[in-house]
Amino acid sequence: MNVNQIINMVMRMILRRILRSGVNAGMDAIGRKRARNGDAAPGPDGRKTAARSRQALKLGRKIGRF
């Protein structure tokens, strides 16, 4: 393995981490904006839906790491 391959590998790892954090920040910002605008349904059903949405986002983030 030469130096160029090592540098490329490290750069890809760093770039992937930066992009993932940016996407996560964007998704969180969208979620906060929707909650502030009142798009989330109030009451127990709304809480269940919000919990499922958070769980789906976490799963999507895990899958996206590979």
N, C-alpha and C positions, 0 to 999 in steps of 0.2 A: 504494500500500500504506500503510495507516494504522498508527498506533502500536499499536492493539489487535491487529491481525493479526500484527505483528512479535513482540509479547509472547507471543501464543498459540503462534506457531511455535517460539520459543525454549523456552517451557515444555514443549511436546510433545517437543522434542529431548532436553531434560534428563530428563524423566520416562521416556522410552524407554530412555535410557542407564542410569538407576537401576534400572528394572525388569529390564533385561537382566542387569545385574551381580548382582541378587538371585537371579534364576533360575539363573544360572551357579553362584553360590555354593551354592545348594540342591542342584543336581545333583552338584556336587563333594562335598558333605557326604554325600549318599546313597551315592556311590561309595566314599568312605572308610569309611563305616559297614559296607557290604557286605563290603569287603575285610577289615575287622577281624573281622567275624563268621565269616569263613571260607567265605562263599558263593562266592567266586571259586575256580574249579577250579585246583589246582596243576599244575605241569608245563608242557610246551611248548604243549599245546592251550589251557590256561588263559591263557597269555601271548598267544597269537594272538587268542583271544576278547576279551581285555581291550584289545588294540590295536585290534581292529575296533570295539569299543564306543566307545573314545575317538575314533576317526575318525568314527563316526556322530554322536557328540555335537558334534564340531567342525562337521560338515556341517550339522547341525540348527541350530546357533547362527548359521552364515553365512546360511542360508535365512531364519531368523527376523529378521534385520536389515532385510529389505526390507519 
